[in-house]
Every structure is written in C-alpha cells, then in structure tokens.
Amino acid sequence: MAIPKRQILLCQSFRAAGDKKGLCHKQSEGFLQYIEEEVLDRGLDCLVSATTCLKQCEKGPVMVVQPENWWFGGVSSEEAIDAILDGLEEGEPAAKYLISE
C-alpha cells in the first residue's frame, strides 16, 4: 500500500489517563465515518485518523490536514467538513474554519 498524499486528523479528546475530556469527541460523533466516505467519494488520497487531544479545546472540534498543516476549528457539522474538503480539492483552506494564531 502506498503512503497517502495527506493525512486528515480529527481530535477525539483522548487523554494520557485514558479519559476523554473536552468537547471535540462530544460534537464530532460519526464524523470519522463521514470524512472517510467523503474522501473516498471525492477520490482524495488521504488517510483519516482519530487523535489524542490536540490542545485547542476552546476552538473545537478540531480537524487538521497534513502536510499543509491547516488547522480548522468549529468543525461541528457535515457542512463544515464539506467546506474543508472542498477547499482541499481547490488547494485553498476553508477560511471560515481556519484557525490562525
């Protein structure tokens, strides 16, 4: 199997002690499956992964696209995911959800 071009990370709030905390996992239930299906439907070369806490709880749910290092916050709907994936296809991050420092 070839190494994918990109990796999409979705915060699932896992902590070192094992307990989920924060809000990402609470507001993104079912999103991993949705993202995976959309990636396949769109023919994107991406690996979709759940992560430990990404330490951006106040901006969550959080999704990251690598290697572009695009961090998105407020990803709490299929509409948000669609906008982010549309931007990925177009080569531009979805500005509405982009977290900037």
Biopython code that builds the backbone (N, CA, C, O; Angstrom):
import numpy as np
from Bio.PDB.StructureBuilder import StructureBuilder

atoms = [
    (1, "MET", "N", (0.843, -1.191, 0.000)),
    (1, "MET", "CA", (0.000, 0.000, 0.000)),
    (1, "MET", "C", (0.883, 1.247, 0.000)),
    (1, "MET", "O", (1.831, 1.348, 0.778)),
    (2, "ALA", "N", (0.566, 2.175, -0.864)),
    (2, "ALA", "CA", (1.336, 3.415, -0.974)),
    (2, "ALA", "C", (1.039, 4.349, 0.199)),
    (2, "ALA", "O", (-0.034, 4.294, 0.799)),
    (3, "ILE", "N", (1.985, 5.180, 0.504)),
    (3, "ILE", "CA", (1.798, 6.187, 1.547)),
    (3, "ILE", "C", (0.872, 7.268, 0.990)),
    (3, "ILE", "O", (1.105, 7.771, -0.109)),
    (4, "PRO", "N", (-0.187, 7.632, 1.744)),
    (4, "PRO", "CA", (-1.121, 8.642, 1.230)),
    (4, "PRO", "C", (-0.473, 10.023, 1.113)),
    (4, "PRO", "O", (0.490, 10.341, 1.811)),
    (5, "LYS", "N", (-1.027, 10.826, 0.217)),
    (5, "LYS", "CA", (-0.530, 12.179, -0.007)),
    (5, "LYS", "C", (-0.783, 13.072, 1.204)),
    (5, "LYS", "O", (0.032, 13.934, 1.533)),
    (6, "ARG", "N", (-1.914, 12.858, 1.859)),
    (6, "ARG", "CA", (-2.300, 13.695, 3.003)),
    (6, "ARG", "C", (-2.843, 12.840, 4.141)),
    (6, "ARG", "O", (-3.243, 11.691, 3.959)),
    (7, "GLN", "N", (-2.838, 13.449, 5.319)),
    (7, "GLN", "CA", (-3.484, 12.838, 6.469)),
    (7, "GLN", "C", (-4.446, 13.861, 7.061)),
    (7, "GLN", "O", (-4.094, 15.023, 7.264)),
    (8, "ILE", "N", (-5.665, 13.405, 7.332)),
    (8, "ILE", "CA", (-6.667, 14.245, 7.983)),
    (8, "ILE", "C", (-6.812, 13.727, 9.402)),
    (8, "ILE", "O", (-7.120, 12.555, 9.620)),
    (9, "LEU", "N", (-6.589, 14.606, 10.359)),
    (9, "LEU", "CA", (-6.651, 14.256, 11.771)),
    (9, "LEU", "C", (-7.884, 14.893, 12.396)),
    (9, "LEU", "O", (-8.132, 16.085, 12.210)),
    (10, "LEU", "N", (-8.652, 14.107, 13.133)),
    (10, "LEU", "CA", (-9.826, 14.631, 13.823)),
    (10, "LEU", "C", (-9.648, 14.392, 15.314)),
    (10, "LEU", "O", (-9.533, 13.249, 15.756)),
    (11, "CYS", "N", (-9.626, 15.467, 16.083)),
    (11, "CYS", "CA", (-9.445, 15.359, 17.529)),
    (11, "CYS", "C", (-10.603, 14.568, 18.134)),
    (11, "CYS", "O", (-11.773, 14.845, 17.872)),
    (12, "GLN", "N", (-10.248, 13.589, 18.940)),
    (12, "GLN", "CA", (-11.255, 12.802, 19.642)),
    (12, "GLN", "C", (-11.069, 12.871, 21.157)),
    (12, "GLN", "O", (-11.626, 12.057, 21.894)),
    (13, "SER", "N", (-10.294, 13.836, 21.611)),
    (13, "SER", "CA", (-10.181, 14.209, 23.023)),
    (13, "SER", "C", (-9.561, 13.156, 23.926)),
    (13, "SER", "O", (-9.709, 13.248, 25.145)),
    (14, "PHE", "N", (-8.875, 12.163, 23.384)),
    (14, "PHE", "CA", (-8.256, 11.156, 24.243)),
    (14, "PHE", "C", (-7.130, 11.792, 25.044)),
    (14, "PHE", "O", (-6.353, 12.587, 24.515)),
    (15, "ARG", "N", (-7.046, 11.438, 26.321)),
    (15, "ARG", "CA", (-6.011, 11.963, 27.214)),
    (15, "ARG", "C", (-5.110, 10.834, 27.685)),
    (15, "ARG", "O", (-5.469, 9.661, 27.578)),
    (16, "ALA", "N", (-3.949, 11.184, 28.201)),
    (16, "ALA", "CA", (-2.970, 10.195, 28.668)),
    (16, "ALA", "C", (-3.559, 9.268, 29.723)),
    (16, "ALA", "O", (-3.229, 8.083, 29.756)),
    (17, "ALA", "N", (-4.416, 9.784, 30.576)),
    (17, "ALA", "CA", (-5.021, 8.968, 31.631)),
    (17, "ALA", "C", (-6.117, 8.059, 31.084)),
    (17, "ALA", "O", (-6.640, 7.208, 31.804)),
    (18, "GLY", "N", (-6.460, 8.238, 29.821)),
    (18, "GLY", "CA", (-7.450, 7.373, 29.192)),
    (18, "GLY", "C", (-8.849, 7.948, 29.106)),
    (18, "GLY", "O", (-9.664, 7.452, 28.328)),
    (19, "ASP", "N", (-9.153, 8.982, 29.884)),
    (19, "ASP", "CA", (-10.491, 9.573, 29.867)),
    (19, "ASP", "C", (-10.593, 10.616, 28.768)),
    (19, "ASP", "O", (-9.672, 11.403, 28.551)),
    (20, "LYS", "N", (-11.729, 10.610, 28.075)),
    (20, "LYS", "CA", (-11.991, 11.663, 27.097)),
    (20, "LYS", "C", (-12.441, 12.899, 27.858)),
    (20, "LYS", "O", (-13.287, 12.814, 28.748)),
    (21, "LYS", "N", (-11.881, 14.036, 27.510)),
    (21, "LYS", "CA", (-12.274, 15.308, 28.110)),
    (21, "LYS", "C", (-12.393, 16.315, 26.981)),
    (21, "LYS", "O", (-12.031, 16.025, 25.841)),
    (22, "GLY", "N", (-12.898, 17.489, 27.295)),
    (22, "GLY", "CA", (-13.054, 18.482, 26.251)),
    (22, "GLY", "C", (-14.334, 18.250, 25.471)),
    (22, "GLY", "O", (-15.196, 17.481, 25.896)),
    (23, "LEU", "N", (-14.458, 18.909, 24.339)),
    (23, "LEU", "CA", (-15.719, 18.816, 23.602)),
    (23, "LEU", "C", (-15.597, 18.205, 22.221)),
    (23, "LEU", "O", (-16.616, 17.897, 21.603)),
    (24, "CYS", "N", (-14.400, 18.020, 21.719)),
    (24, "CYS", "CA", (-14.261, 17.512, 20.347)),
    (24, "CYS", "C", (-14.991, 16.191, 20.150)),
    (24, "CYS", "O", (-15.745, 16.040, 19.189)),
    (25, "HIS", "N", (-14.780, 15.245, 21.038)),
    (25, "HIS", "CA", (-15.417, 13.935, 20.867)),
    (25, "HIS", "C", (-16.931, 14.011, 21.023)),
    (25, "HIS", "O", (-17.657, 13.211, 20.434)),
    (26, "LYS", "N", (-17.409, 14.968, 21.813)),
    (26, "LYS", "CA", (-18.850, 15.109, 22.040)),
    (26, "LYS", "C", (-19.569, 15.703, 20.831)),
    (26, "LYS", "O", (-20.725, 15.373, 20.564)),
    (27, "GLN", "N", (-18.881, 16.579, 20.105)),
    (27, "GLN", "CA", (-19.518, 17.283, 18.996)),
    (27, "GLN", "C", (-19.138, 16.739, 17.622)),
    (27, "GLN", "O", (-19.495, 17.326, 16.601)),
    (28, "SER", "N", (-18.417, 15.623, 17.594)),
    (28, "SER", "CA", (-17.992, 15.101, 16.291)),
    (28, "SER", "C", (-18.335, 13.621, 16.115)),
    (28, "SER", "O", (-17.703, 12.924, 15.322)),
    (29, "GLU", "N", (-19.320, 13.155, 16.843)),
    (29, "GLU", "CA", (-19.704, 11.753, 16.730)),
    (29, "GLU", "C", (-20.180, 11.437, 15.308)),
    (29, "GLU", "O", (-21.016, 12.145, 14.746)),
    (30, "GLY", "N", (-19.639, 10.376, 14.749)),
    (30, "GLY", "CA", (-19.992, 9.964, 13.398)),
    (30, "GLY", "C", (-19.197, 10.665, 12.311)),
    (30, "GLY", "O", (-19.315, 10.306, 11.139)),
    (31, "PHE", "N", (-18.387, 11.659, 12.668)),
    (31, "PHE", "CA", (-17.659, 12.435, 11.670)),
    (31, "PHE", "C", (-16.531, 11.647, 11.017)),
    (31, "PHE", "O", (-16.263, 11.842, 9.832)),
    (32, "LEU", "N", (-15.864, 10.763, 11.755)),
    (32, "LEU", "CA", (-14.781, 9.984, 11.145)),
    (32, "LEU", "C", (-15.309, 9.188, 9.963)),
    (32, "LEU", "O", (-14.696, 9.158, 8.895)),
    (33, "GLN", "N", (-16.450, 8.544, 10.164)),
    (33, "GLN", "CA", (-17.066, 7.760, 9.088)),
    (33, "GLN", "C", (-17.461, 8.665, 7.926)),
    (33, "GLN", "O", (-17.239, 8.327, 6.763)),
    (34, "TYR", "N", (-18.049, 9.819, 8.247)),
    (34, "TYR", "CA", (-18.471, 10.750, 7.209)),
    (34, "TYR", "C", (-17.265, 11.248, 6.394)),
    (34, "TYR", "O", (-17.313, 11.279, 5.164)),
    (35, "ILE", "N", (-16.190, 11.636, 7.085)),
    (35, "ILE", "CA", (-14.995, 12.124, 6.400)),
    (35, "ILE", "C", (-14.423, 11.026, 5.500)),
    (35, "ILE", "O", (-14.083, 11.275, 4.343)),
    (36, "GLU", "N", (-14.322, 9.822, 6.040)),
    (36, "GLU", "CA", (-13.781, 8.697, 5.263)),
    (36, "GLU", "C", (-14.603, 8.466, 4.000)),
    (36, "GLU", "O", (-14.039, 8.271, 2.923)),
    (37, "GLU", "N", (-15.928, 8.484, 4.121)),
    (37, "GLU", "CA", (-16.788, 8.284, 2.953)),
    (37, "GLU", "C", (-16.624, 9.407, 1.938)),
    (37, "GLU", "O", (-16.582, 9.152, 0.734)),
    (38, "GLU", "N", (-16.530, 10.642, 2.409)),
    (38, "GLU", "CA", (-16.358, 11.790, 1.507)),
    (38, "GLU", "C", (-15.006, 11.733, 0.801)),
    (38, "GLU", "O", (-14.916, 12.024, -0.392)),
    (39, "VAL", "N", (-13.967, 11.363, 1.525)),
    (39, "VAL", "CA", (-12.635, 11.237, 0.932)),
    (39, "VAL", "C", (-12.675, 10.208, -0.197)),
    (39, "VAL", "O", (-12.134, 10.444, -1.278)),
    (40, "LEU", "N", (-13.314, 9.075, 0.055)),
    (40, "LEU", "CA", (-13.417, 8.036, -0.971)),
    (40, "LEU", "C", (-14.261, 8.508, -2.152)),
    (40, "LEU", "O", (-13.876, 8.321, -3.307)),
    (41, "ASP", "N", (-15.417, 9.123, -1.863)),
    (41, "ASP", "CA", (-16.298, 9.610, -2.931)),
    (41, "ASP", "C", (-15.617, 10.652, -3.816)),
    (41, "ASP", "O", (-15.853, 10.706, -5.023)),
    (42, "ARG", "N", (-14.771, 11.475, -3.201)),
    (42, "ARG", "CA", (-14.096, 12.555, -3.933)),
    (42, "ARG", "C", (-12.792, 12.086, -4.583)),
    (42, "ARG", "O", (-12.180, 12.820, -5.358)),
    (43, "GLY", "N", (-12.379, 10.873, -4.266)),
    (43, "GLY", "CA", (-11.135, 10.349, -4.826)),
    (43, "GLY", "C", (-9.886, 11.014, -4.271)),
    (43, "GLY", "O", (-8.858, 11.074, -4.944)),
    (44, "LEU", "N", (-9.974, 11.509, -3.049)),
    (44, "LEU", "CA", (-8.822, 12.160, -2.423)),
    (44, "LEU", "C", (-7.870, 11.103, -1.867)),
    (44, "LEU", "O", (-8.311, 10.071, -1.360)),
    (45, "ASP", "N", (-6.583, 11.356, -1.962)),
    (45, "ASP", "CA", (-5.559, 10.446, -1.456)),
    (45, "ASP", "C", (-5.213, 10.862, -0.030)),
    (45, "ASP", "O", (-4.200, 11.518, 0.214)),
    (46, "CYS", "N", (-6.083, 10.464, 0.915)),
    (46, "CYS", "CA", (-5.940, 10.877, 2.309)),
    (46, "CYS", "C", (-6.158, 9.700, 3.257)),
    (46, "CYS", "O", (-6.981, 8.820, 3.004)),
    (47, "LEU", "N", (-5.406, 9.706, 4.344)),
    (47, "LEU", "CA", (-5.641, 8.807, 5.457)),
    (47, "LEU", "C", (-6.385, 9.597, 6.516)),
    (47, "LEU", "O", (-5.954, 10.690, 6.884)),
    (48, "VAL", "N", (-7.491, 9.069, 7.013)),
    (48, "VAL", "CA", (-8.290, 9.745, 8.039)),
    (48, "VAL", "C", (-8.005, 9.071, 9.373)),
    (48, "VAL", "O", (-8.108, 7.851, 9.493)),
    (49, "SER", "N", (-7.644, 9.873, 10.384)),
    (49, "SER", "CA", (-7.263, 9.322, 11.686)),
    (49, "SER", "C", (-7.882, 10.102, 12.833)),
    (49, "SER", "O", (-8.041, 11.321, 12.760)),
    (50, "ALA", "N", (-8.234, 9.374, 13.906)),
    (50, "ALA", "CA", (-8.645, 9.979, 15.170)),
    (50, "ALA", "C", (-7.374, 10.260, 15.972)),
    (50, "ALA", "O", (-6.398, 9.518, 15.872)),
    (51, "THR", "N", (-7.387, 11.316, 16.756)),
    (51, "THR", "CA", (-6.189, 11.676, 17.518)),
    (51, "THR", "C", (-6.481, 11.831, 19.008)),
    (51, "THR", "O", (-7.627, 11.826, 19.457)),
    (52, "THR", "N", (-5.394, 11.966, 19.739)),
    (52, "THR", "CA", (-5.486, 12.375, 21.129)),
    (52, "THR", "C", (-5.880, 13.847, 21.140)),
    (52, "THR", "O", (-6.083, 14.445, 20.083)),
    (53, "CYS", "N", (-5.989, 14.423, 22.314)),
    (53, "CYS", "CA", (-6.340, 15.838, 22.427)),
    (53, "CYS", "C", (-5.302, 16.685, 21.697)),
    (53, "CYS", "O", (-4.098, 16.511, 21.888)),
    (54, "LEU", "N", (-5.780, 17.602, 20.862)),
    (54, "LEU", "CA", (-4.897, 18.492, 20.115)),
    (54, "LEU", "C", (-4.670, 19.821, 20.836)),
    (54, "LEU", "O", (-4.047, 20.730, 20.289)),
    (55, "LYS", "N", (-5.172, 19.928, 22.052)),
    (55, "LYS", "CA", (-4.925, 21.089, 22.925)),
    (55, "LYS", "C", (-5.450, 22.413, 22.353)),
    (55, "LYS", "O", (-4.858, 23.474, 22.554)),
    (56, "GLN", "N", (-6.571, 22.320, 21.640)),
    (56, "GLN", "CA", (-7.237, 23.507, 21.098)),
    (56, "GLN", "C", (-8.711, 23.470, 21.496)),
    (56, "GLN", "O", (-9.582, 23.837, 20.707)),
    (57, "CYS", "N", (-8.987, 23.026, 22.721)),
    (57, "CYS", "CA", (-10.355, 22.757, 23.171)),
    (57, "CYS", "C", (-11.301, 23.942, 22.958)),
    (57, "CYS", "O", (-12.460, 23.756, 22.589)),
    (58, "GLU", "N", (-10.805, 25.152, 23.191)),
    (58, "GLU", "CA", (-11.668, 26.327, 23.054)),
    (58, "GLU", "C", (-12.064, 26.587, 21.610)),
    (58, "GLU", "O", (-12.973, 27.376, 21.348)),
    (59, "LYS", "N", (-11.387, 25.928, 20.667)),
    (59, "LYS", "CA", (-11.675, 26.115, 19.244)),
    (59, "LYS", "C", (-12.312, 24.883, 18.614)),
    (59, "LYS", "O", (-12.545, 24.855, 17.405)),
    (60, "GLY", "N", (-12.593, 23.870, 19.417)),
    (60, "GLY", "CA", (-13.048, 22.580, 18.909)),
    (60, "GLY", "C", (-14.488, 22.558, 18.429)),
    (60, "GLY", "O", (-15.256, 23.499, 18.633)),
    (61, "PRO", "N", (-14.820, 21.456, 17.789)),
    (61, "PRO", "CA", (-13.985, 20.346, 17.372)),
    (61, "PRO", "C", (-12.932, 20.781, 16.355)),
    (61, "PRO", "O", (-13.155, 21.672, 15.535)),
    (62, "VAL", "N", (-11.775, 20.117, 16.440)),
    (62, "VAL", "CA", (-10.621, 20.492, 15.632)),
    (62, "VAL", "C", (-10.293, 19.393, 14.631)),
    (62, "VAL", "O", (-10.335, 18.203, 14.943)),
    (63, "MET", "N", (-9.964, 19.829, 13.416)),
    (63, "MET", "CA", (-9.543, 18.932, 12.340)),
    (63, "MET", "C", (-8.277, 19.525, 11.730)),
    (63, "MET", "O", (-8.196, 20.738, 11.533)),
    (64, "VAL", "N", (-7.286, 18.680, 11.427)),
    (64, "VAL", "CA", (-6.012, 19.130, 10.873)),
    (64, "VAL", "C", (-5.743, 18.380, 9.574)),
    (64, "VAL", "O", (-5.977, 17.175, 9.482)),
    (65, "VAL", "N", (-5.253, 19.098, 8.578)),
    (65, "VAL", "CA", (-4.850, 18.491, 7.309)),
    (65, "VAL", "C", (-3.328, 18.623, 7.198)),
    (65, "VAL", "O", (-2.777, 19.723, 7.256)),
    (66, "GLN", "N", (-2.668, 17.477, 7.038)),
    (66, "GLN", "CA", (-1.222, 17.440, 6.872)),
    (66, "GLN", "C", (-0.904, 16.897, 5.487)),
    (66, "GLN", "O", (-1.661, 16.045, 5.021)),
    (67, "PRO", "N", (0.122, 17.301, 4.803)),
    (67, "PRO", "CA", (1.255, 18.074, 5.296)),
    (67, "PRO", "C", (1.068, 19.589, 5.215)),
    (67, "PRO", "O", (1.985, 20.332, 5.564)),
    (68, "GLU", "N", (-0.095, 20.065, 4.764)),
    (68, "GLU", "CA", (-0.317, 21.512, 4.653)),
    (68, "GLU", "C", (-0.290, 22.213, 6.005)),
    (68, "GLU", "O", (-0.061, 23.420, 6.083)),
    (69, "ASN", "N", (-0.525, 21.447, 7.072)),
    (69, "ASN", "CA", (-0.603, 21.979, 8.437)),
    (69, "ASN", "C", (-1.732, 23.011, 8.575)),
    (69, "ASN", "O", (-1.582, 24.034, 9.242)),
    (70, "TRP", "N", (-2.859, 22.713, 7.927)),
    (70, "TRP", "CA", (-4.059, 23.545, 8.060)),
    (70, "TRP", "C", (-4.831, 23.056, 9.269)),
    (70, "TRP", "O", (-5.214, 21.887, 9.330)),
    (71, "TRP", "N", (-5.065, 23.936, 10.234)),
    (71, "TRP", "CA", (-5.826, 23.627, 11.444)),
    (71, "TRP", "C", (-7.189, 24.300, 11.343)),
    (71, "TRP", "O", (-7.282, 25.503, 11.102)),
    (72, "PHE", "N", (-8.238, 23.515, 11.529)),
    (72, "PHE", "CA", (-9.597, 24.029, 11.438)),
    (72, "PHE", "C", (-10.308, 23.851, 12.764)),
    (72, "PHE", "O", (-10.181, 22.813, 13.414)),
    (73, "GLY", "N", (-11.057, 24.870, 13.163)),
    (73, "GLY", "CA", (-11.828, 24.817, 14.396)),
    (73, "GLY", "C", (-13.307, 24.976, 14.107)),
    (73, "GLY", "O", (-13.705, 25.412, 13.026)),
    (74, "GLY", "N", (-14.116, 24.613, 15.097)),
    (74, "GLY", "CA", (-15.560, 24.728, 14.934)),
    (74, "GLY", "C", (-16.106, 23.759, 13.909)),
    (74, "GLY", "O", (-17.118, 24.031, 13.263)),
    (75, "VAL", "N", (-15.433, 22.623, 13.761)),
    (75, "VAL", "CA", (-15.848, 21.621, 12.775)),
    (75, "VAL", "C", (-16.931, 20.745, 13.424)),
    (75, "VAL", "O", (-16.673, 19.614, 13.836)),
    (76, "SER", "N", (-18.129, 21.290, 13.500)),
    (76, "SER", "CA", (-19.201, 20.621, 14.248)),
    (76, "SER", "C", (-20.397, 20.233, 13.374)),
    (76, "SER", "O", (-21.495, 19.994, 13.877)),
    (77, "SER", "N", (-20.165, 20.172, 12.046)),
    (77, "SER", "CA", (-21.259, 19.781, 11.154)),
    (77, "SER", "C", (-20.699, 19.177, 9.868)),
    (77, "SER", "O", (-19.533, 19.376, 9.524)),
    (78, "GLU", "N", (-21.549, 18.443, 9.173)),
    (78, "GLU", "CA", (-21.153, 17.910, 7.874)),
    (78, "GLU", "C", (-20.897, 19.047, 6.888)),
    (78, "GLU", "O", (-20.059, 18.920, 5.995)),
    (79, "GLU", "N", (-21.608, 20.143, 7.048)),
    (79, "GLU", "CA", (-21.406, 21.319, 6.200)),
    (79, "GLU", "C", (-19.980, 21.853, 6.346)),
    (79, "GLU", "O", (-19.348, 22.223, 5.356)),
    (80, "ALA", "N", (-19.475, 21.893, 7.586)),
    (80, "ALA", "CA", (-18.105, 22.356, 7.834)),
    (80, "ALA", "C", (-17.101, 21.405, 7.182)),
    (80, "ALA", "O", (-16.142, 21.845, 6.547)),
    (81, "ILE", "N", (-17.323, 20.120, 7.341)),
    (81, "ILE", "CA", (-16.430, 19.126, 6.736)),
    (81, "ILE", "C", (-16.425, 19.273, 5.222)),
    (81, "ILE", "O", (-15.366, 19.252, 4.595)),
    (82, "ASP", "N", (-17.608, 19.420, 4.637)),
    (82, "ASP", "CA", (-17.708, 19.592, 3.189)),
    (82, "ASP", "C", (-16.925, 20.820, 2.718)),
    (82, "ASP", "O", (-16.233, 20.764, 1.702)),
    (83, "ALA", "N", (-17.032, 21.916, 3.450)),
    (83, "ALA", "CA", (-16.316, 23.138, 3.084)),
    (83, "ALA", "C", (-14.805, 22.926, 3.152)),
    (83, "ALA", "O", (-14.066, 23.399, 2.289)),
    (84, "ILE", "N", (-14.359, 22.220, 4.169)),
    (84, "ILE", "CA", (-12.927, 21.951, 4.325)),
    (84, "ILE", "C", (-12.428, 21.044, 3.204)),
    (84, "ILE", "O", (-11.367, 21.291, 2.631)),
    (85, "LEU", "N", (-13.186, 20.000, 2.891)),
    (85, "LEU", "CA", (-12.789, 19.100, 1.809)),
    (85, "LEU", "C", (-12.869, 19.779, 0.445)),
    (85, "LEU", "O", (-12.049, 19.507, -0.432)),
    (86, "ASP", "N", (-13.860, 20.668, 0.260)),
    (86, "ASP", "CA", (-13.928, 21.457, -0.979)),
    (86, "ASP", "C", (-12.656, 22.285, -1.132)),
    (86, "ASP", "O", (-12.066, 22.339, -2.211)),
    (87, "GLY", "N", (-12.239, 22.930, -0.041)),
    (87, "GLY", "CA", (-11.019, 23.729, -0.069)),
    (87, "GLY", "C", (-9.789, 22.890, -0.352)),
    (87, "GLY", "O", (-8.880, 23.317, -1.063)),
    (88, "LEU", "N", (-9.771, 21.697, 0.208)),
    (88, "LEU", "CA", (-8.656, 20.792, -0.040)),
    (88, "LEU", "C", (-8.563, 20.451, -1.529)),
    (88, "LEU", "O", (-7.473, 20.422, -2.101)),
    (89, "GLU", "N", (-9.699, 20.198, -2.140)),
    (89, "GLU", "CA", (-9.729, 19.907, -3.583)),
    (89, "GLU", "C", (-9.274, 21.108, -4.405)),
    (89, "GLU", "O", (-8.640, 20.947, -5.449)),
    (90, "GLU", "N", (-9.597, 22.314, -3.934)),
    (90, "GLU", "CA", (-9.262, 23.545, -4.651)),
    (90, "GLU", "C", (-7.856, 24.056, -4.329)),
    (90, "GLU", "O", (-7.356, 24.967, -4.988)),
    (91, "GLY", "N", (-7.218, 23.462, -3.305)),
    (91, "GLY", "CA", (-5.868, 23.878, -2.932)),
    (91, "GLY", "C", (-5.811, 25.078, -2.023)),
    (91, "GLY", "O", (-4.747, 25.671, -1.843)),
    (92, "GLU", "N", (-6.952, 25.449, -1.439)),
    (92, "GLU", "CA", (-7.025, 26.597, -0.534)),
    (92, "GLU", "C", (-7.770, 26.185, 0.728)),
    (92, "GLU", "O", (-8.792, 25.504, 0.641)),
    (93, "PRO", "N", (-7.277, 26.587, 1.908)),
    (93, "PRO", "CA", (-8.001, 26.220, 3.124)),
    (93, "PRO", "C", (-9.333, 26.956, 3.234)),
    (93, "PRO", "O", (-9.462, 28.095, 2.785)),
    (94, "ALA", "N", (-10.320, 26.295, 3.834)),
    (94, "ALA", "CA", (-11.635, 26.917, 4.059)),
    (94, "ALA", "C", (-11.474, 27.999, 5.134)),
    (94, "ALA", "O", (-11.424, 27.697, 6.326)),
    (95, "ALA", "N", (-11.395, 29.234, 4.708)),
    (95, "ALA", "CA", (-11.074, 30.361, 5.589)),
    (95, "ALA", "C", (-12.030, 30.473, 6.785)),
    (95, "ALA", "O", (-11.613, 30.865, 7.874)),
    (96, "LYS", "N", (-13.285, 30.135, 6.589)),
    (96, "LYS", "CA", (-14.282, 30.265, 7.663)),
    (96, "LYS", "C", (-13.914, 29.438, 8.887)),
    (96, "LYS", "O", (-14.235, 29.828, 10.010)),
    (97, "TYR", "N", (-13.253, 28.316, 8.693)),
    (97, "TYR", "CA", (-12.941, 27.399, 9.789)),
    (97, "TYR", "C", (-11.465, 27.380, 10.162)),
    (97, "TYR", "O", (-11.084, 26.736, 11.139)),
    (98, "LEU", "N", (-10.635, 28.077, 9.399)),
    (98, "LEU", "CA", (-9.190, 28.053, 9.614)),
    (98, "LEU", "C", (-8.834, 28.722, 10.941)),
    (98, "LEU", "O", (-9.291, 29.825, 11.238)),
    (99, "ILE", "N", (-8.018, 28.040, 11.726)),
    (99, "ILE", "CA", (-7.518, 28.604, 12.985)),
    (99, "ILE", "C", (-6.225, 29.328, 12.659)),
    (99, "ILE", "O", (-5.294, 28.740, 12.107)),
    (100, "SER", "N", (-6.174, 30.593, 13.000)),
    (100, "SER", "CA", (-4.936, 31.352, 12.787)),
    (100, "SER", "C", (-4.446, 31.860, 14.133)),
    (100, "SER", "O", (-5.237, 32.211, 15.009)),
    (101, "GLU", "N", (-3.173, 31.892, 14.274)),
    (101, "GLU", "CA", (-2.559, 32.318, 15.540)),
    (101, "GLU", "C", (-2.493, 33.820, 15.601)),
    (101, "GLU", "O", (-2.009, 34.377, 16.586)),
]
sb = StructureBuilder()
sb.init_structure("model")
sb.init_model(0)
sb.init_chain("A")
sb.init_seg("    ")
for serial, (resi, resn, name, xyz) in enumerate(atoms, 1):
    if name == "N":
        sb.init_residue(resn, " ", resi, " ")
    sb.init_atom(name, np.array(xyz, "f"), 0.0, 1.0, " ", f" {name:<3s}", serial, name[0])
structure = sb.get_structure()
